[in-house]
């Protein structure tokens, strides 16, 4: 499939056809990585950037106890 490049400020831009975007899971606002490999342009969906604080939001000591089955108590491992 061929598309036409267009000027976008000092850069060039291209439109990704809908069927191609759907096949690779892209949608409006998605971030992609652009790289050159020899004479080819490679566009791949960007990996998500996680923030530890966001991943741990709502996690409490009580929730951590419920998330893991540590087995029966066998000694002095109870920490208060």
C-alpha positions in Angstrom: 0.0 0.0 0.0 1.4 3.4 -0.9 0.7 6.7 0.9 1.8 10.2 0.2 4.1 12.1 2.6 3.0 15.6 3.6 4.9 18.5 5.1 4.2 19.0 8.8 6.1 22.0 10.0 9.8 21.2 9.4 9.0 17.4 9.3 7.3 15.0 7.0 4.1 13.2 8.1 2.1 10.3 6.8 -1.3 8.9 7.4 -1.5 5.3 8.4 -4.5 3.5 6.7 -7.2 2.4 9.1 -6.9 -1.3 8.3 -3.1 -1.2 9.0 -3.6 0.7 12.3 -6.3 -1.8 13.4 -4.1 -4.8 12.6 -1.3 -3.5 14.9 -3.6 -2.1 17.6 -2.9 1.6 17.0 -5.5 4.3 17.6 -5.6 8.1 17.7 -3.2 9.5 20.3 -1.2 6.3 20.5 2.6 6.7 20.9 4.9 5.0 18.4 8.6 4.6 18.1 10.2 5.5 14.7 13.5 4.1 13.7 15.6 3.7 10.5 17.0 0.3 9.6 19.1 0.6 6.5 16.8 2.1 3.9 13.6 1.1 5.8 11.5 3.1 8.2 10.2 1.0 11.1 7.3 2.2 13.1 6.4 0.2 16.2 3.9 0.8 19.0 5.7 2.4 22.0 6.0 0.3 25.1 4.1 1.8 28.0 6.0 3.8 30.6 4.9 2.8 34.1 5.3 4.9 37.2 5.8 2.9 40.4 3.5 5.2 42.4 0.7 4.6 40.0 1.2 0.8 40.1 1.2 0.8 43.9 -1.8 3.2 44.3 -4.3 1.7 46.7 -1.9 -1.0 47.9 -1.9 -1.3 51.7 -0.2 -3.8 54.1 -3.6 -5.4 54.5 -4.1 -5.8 50.8 -0.6 -7.3 50.5 -1.4 -9.9 53.2 -4.5 -10.9 51.2 -2.7 -11.1 47.9 -0.3 -13.9 49.0 -0.8 -17.2 50.7 2.2 -17.5 53.0 1.0 -20.8 54.5 0.5 -21.5 58.2 2.4 -19.6 60.8 5.5 -21.6 62.0 7.4 -19.5 64.4 8.2 -15.9 65.1 7.6 -14.6 61.6 4.6 -12.6 62.6 5.6 -8.9 62.3 3.4 -6.3 63.8 
